[in-house]
Amino acid sequence: MFPDSKIAEAFACGEKKCAYIVCFCLAPYFRNVLHDKISDVDFVLLFDESLNHKTQNKQMDICVRYFDED
């Protein structure tokens, strides 16, 4: 992944480690960023009702639509 770094050469990320990083590191960060951006603007929530067996049983897709002046 990073051939110029000795530390990064030994990096390995399996399914469980990747899931942990996403759920407990990345998700809270992006949730806070989104909350800060939409706290004082109008926004619309959209959700996906597709008839896919995997998405009906495992997840609910939500999209937040807002205008970002930045």
N, C-alpha and C positions, 0 to 999 in steps of 0.2 A: 504494500500500500504506500509506504513512504521509504524508498530505498536509501535515502540519505540519513536516516535516523536509526541508530542501533536499538533504541528502546522500541520504536514502532515496528522494527523487523520481527520482534518476538510477540507482537500483539496478535491474539487470537480471540475471536468472538463467536461463540456458539449460539444456538437458538435461545437458550435460557438467559444467557448473559445479555444478549441483544434485547430480549423482551423486558428484562429488568431495567436496562438503561432507558428504553423508550418510556416505560410506565412510570418510573420513579425519578428520572432526571430530565428528560426532554419534555414530557407532557406537562408537568407543573410549570416549567419555564414558559412554554408557549401559551398555556392557559392564562398565566399572569400577564404576558404581553398582550394577548387578545383582550383581556379584561381592561387593561389600562387604555387601549385604543378605542374601545367601544363604550367606555363608561360615560362619555359626555356627547355622544353623537347618536343619531337615529340609525337603527339597523334592522335587518329582516332575517329571520331564521327560516331556513329551508331544510326539509328532511326528505330522504330518499325512501320511497315505498316500493322498490323494485321487487319482483317475485323470484328472487334468488334464494335457494334454500339456505345457503351459507350466511347471507346477510340477514335473513329473517331470524335465524337462531343465535347468531353470535355477535352481531353489532347493529348499531343504529347510526346511519350516516347523517350528519347534520352539517349544514353549510351556513356560515354567518356572512351576510352580504352588507357591506357598508362602504362609504366613500372616505378614503384616506387622503387628506390634503398633502401629506408628505410625499 
